[in-house]
């Protein structure tokens, strides 16, 4: 079962969340280093994939070459119901710097609050949140001041010694020698559902890799998809989290990817750094 069941969706809405996964039993067809995932690809599936890529390329080329000679759609009435805002460079810097290693100084705008929510999602569902000393810094930096004391207590109860034992970590949030604990979150998209001068609600659609990379692990690294909802408040010249929650999905169909070894996953985590996210 997923440890998502450990989340707390009460007053602080998911303040105790982790995406760490526990083994889901034997012979269940689950992906993992010891799982029964298929490693071969059928020729028919490969053919369908190739055809699909070719079709997409043709469509992309046609779209790129279109324009200039016909109607642009202006005045058609469709512009009154725009779709999701494109994720494209704006020329604006998302933040001015970092505080305690966490991006800070977000703009007081809808773009700024979406950037804040994205970066906070990465931090709150990271390996650092399981380390008591680091967790205290994260809570004080990310959350509104009047929630900090209660959240520190709640996080401490949620990430107890028993919980850390369950995911294979010691009291300081460190894995056993020779193992690497992985909790990498990647924002896929953001959506503002409410925005005012000093308050906003933002949803962040995420994916990531979570688990322990090691030869004898019972918690292998796997992929997950989830959506986090943040209620943020403008205070002290920056956006801070008042509460947040999380739910599963939307999740695409799993690709037929070859599963990497524990050593490959551990090496990737050590060699590839993260990003500062901007809308």
Secondary structure, DSSP 8 states (H G I E B T S, - for coil): -BGGGG---STTSSTT----B----SSS---STTS-------HHHHHHHHHHHHHHHHHHHHHHH--SSS--STTSSGGGS--S------SS-S-SEEETTEEE---SSHHHHHHHHHHHHHHHTSGGGGSHHHHHHHHHHHB-HHHHHHHHHHHHHHT-HHHHHHTTB-TTS-B-TT-EEEEEEEEEEEEEEEE-SSEEEEEEEEEEEEEEESTT-SS--EEEEEEEEEEEEEETTEEEEEEEEEEE-------------HHHHHHHHHH--------
